[in-house]
Amino acid sequence: MIRCIAIDDENLALDLLEDNILKVPFLQLVKKCKSGIEALDVLRTEKIDLLFLDIQMPDISGIQLLKSLHHKPLVIFTTAYEKYALESFELDVIDYLLKPYSFDRFLKAVNKAQDYLSMHERNLEQPEKEEIGFTNQFIFVKSDYKLVKIEIPEIQYIESLKDYVKIFVGDKPVITLSSMKAIEEKLIAPDFIRIHRSFIVNIRKIQYIHRNYVKIGEKEIPIGDNYKDNFLQIINQKNKID
């Protein structure tokens, strides 16, 4: 059971969150909070796995609240403002729900949180460090008690999820305990490039580049400010070579 709290200064938004949470069997709503200050009191006394957190609130914003926490639960931002999307990725939140959102979109976000927590619990049961083996054009990664073979050229992109990475090949990602740095050092350059703190992409899988994101499949992946110049330089070089 995932213990969660909903934080929003609007009653209608809180009621919608409560209704959605009650529809999901693996979620337990511990508390509804109308401010970040009220949420801090709950976090001091309760074990919380997941926050549904509005961003623009009086007294303390959702981003300020998250930055103030020493031990952070998983976080799903819920907001009416798209402009905070890039900053949310920098804060390693699990997902970003833009109001108004459907129940299907809500369910996708909480499934992502459940995937992360399930992987974390499995690795607590086998605490030895997971190793990743690399050989030429493929890698073996430990995932769900199995060694999974992944063909490197088939990787679309890789997403950091706190202590884990999600490797997207085909429809379903492979989740493994690893750092982004360990993955990045072993992939075949220059096909793979880090375009954001949380994302490495296979440039051969990019469908198009638009402003501050790239499109791969159905995913719009943000380009971080610190990575943008290097990324565009590599793209320009590829244009000259190809």
N, C-alpha and C positions, 0 to 999 in steps of 0.2 A: 504494500500500500504506500503510495506517495503522499506524504503529508504536506499540504500547501496552504498558503494564505493569499488572499486577494486584496490588493491595495489600490484604491482609486477614490478620488474625492467626489465623484458623481454617483448618486444612488442608483441610477438606471444602469450604469456600467457595472457596478458591483452586483446588482441583481442578475444581470446577464451572465457574468462570470460564475456566480453561484449556480445558476440554472445549468450552465454548460458543465461545470465540475461535477454536479450531481448525476449527470448522464454517463459519466465515465467510471466504470467499476473500480479501476485501480487508483483513483484519486480520492483523498479525504480532505475536505475543507476544514481546517482548524479554526480559522478566524477570518472575518471580513474587516478590513481596516480602512478608515476614511482619510488617513494621513500617514506619512512616513514615520512620524514620531510615535504614533500608536503602534505601527508595525515593529518598531525597534523594541518596544516593551514585550511584544509577543516573542520576538526572536531571542530575547534574553532568557525566557523561561520555558520555551517549547523547542522541541526538535523539529525543524522545518526542512523539508527536502526541496521545495520548489516555491518560488514567488511569482505571482502574476502581478506585474508592477506597472502602474501608470507612470508617465514621465513628468508631465506638467501638473504639479500639485503645489498648494501653498506651503509656506514654511520651509519645506525641504523637497527638492525634486526627486524623482525616481533615480536619476543618474547620481545625484549627490548621496542619496541613501545607499546605493550599491557601492559607491566608492568608499563609504565610511565603514563598511563591514570588513572585519578581519577574517571571519570564516563565512564565506559566501555560499548560500544555497544556489541551486540552479535558478535561473531567472528567465522568464518570458515577458518581454516588454509588451504592454498594451497601450497604444497611443493613437491619437488622431493626426499626428504630425509625422510625415514621411522624412522630414529633414534630419531626424535623429538616427536613421537606419545605419549609416556608416559608423557613428560613434558606438552604437550598440554592438557591432561586430568587434570593435576594439576592446570592448569590455567583456568579451567572451560569453555573451548571453546565448541561451539555447535557441531562442527564436524571437521574432519581432512581429507582433500582430497589429495590423493597421486597421483602426476602427473606421467603419463598421466591418466586422469580419464574420464569416459564416461559421457554423458549427464544424463543417468539414475542415476548414482551415485551422480552427481551434484544435481539433482532434489530431491533425498532422503535427502540430507543435507539441502537444503532450506526448504523442508517440515518440517523438525525438527525445524528449526528456526521459521517458521510460527506457529507451534503448541505452542511453548513457548510464543511467543508474543501474540497470541490469548488468552491463559490462563491468561497471565498477565493483559491484557485489561479487561477480564471478572471480575477478582478479584479487579480491580480498581473501578468497578461499584458496588461491594459489599465489602467495605473495612474492614468489621469486620473480625477478625481472624478466619480462618478456623479451626475447631476442628476435630480430628480424634478419632473415638470410637473403642475400642478394646474389644472383648468378646471371650475368649477361643480360638477357632480355626479359627476365622474369624475377619475381620475388616470392618468398614464402613468408606469410605472416601468421601469427597465432591469433585465432579468433574463435570464440565459443568452443574452447577445448580442442580445436582442430588446427592443423597447419594448412592454410589455404594458399594455393598457387595463384598468382596474379601476373598476367602478361603485361609488362610495363607499357608497350605501345598502345594497349587498349585502355589504359587509365585515362579518364576524362578530366578529373580534378580531385584534389585532396583537401579536406576541411579539418582544421584543428578543433578539437572539442575538449578543452581543458587538458587532462592527462592522456587523451586518446586522439587518434586520427581516424577519419572516415575516408576510405579510399573508394571512389565512385567508378565502378566498372559495370556497364550495363544498367539494369533497373534498380538493383539493390546494393547499397554500399557495404563494404567490409569494414568493421570497426575493430581496431587493435590498439593495444597499449604501446604508445611510442610518442616521441617528440617529433615536431615538424622538422627540426634540424636533422635528426637521424634519417628521416625519409629524404629530405632535400639533398643531402650529401651523396646519396646513392642513385638517384634518378639520372637518366640520360640527358645531359645538357646538349644543345640549348632548347630541346623540345619542351622541357618542364621549367617553369619559372614561377617564382613567388611574386604574386601581384598584390598581396595583402598579408597582414599579420596572420590571418586565419586561413589563407587559401594559397595553394599551389595549383597551377593549371597546365594542362598539356596544350601548347599553342596550336597543335595540329587539329585539336577538337573544337577550337573557337569558331563559332558561326559568324559573329560580328562583334565589333567594339563600338560602344556608344557612350559618349561622355565619360562618366566615371565607373562604368561596369563593362564586363564582357558577357556574352551569352553563350552557354554551352548546354545543349539540350533544352530543358525547360527552366534551367537555373540562370538567374542573373547574379553574377559574382562581382562584388565591388572591387575597384582598384584603389588601394590605399595611397594617400599622398606621398608617403615615403618610398613607394615602389613605382610610382607612375613614370618618372623619367627613364629609369632603367628599362622598364617594360616597353615603352614606346620606342626606345633606341633599338632594342632587339627586334621588334616588329619591323622597323624601318630597314634594318640590316637583312632580315629575311626577305623583304620585298626586293631588295637589290640582288640578292643571291638567287632567289627563285624566279 
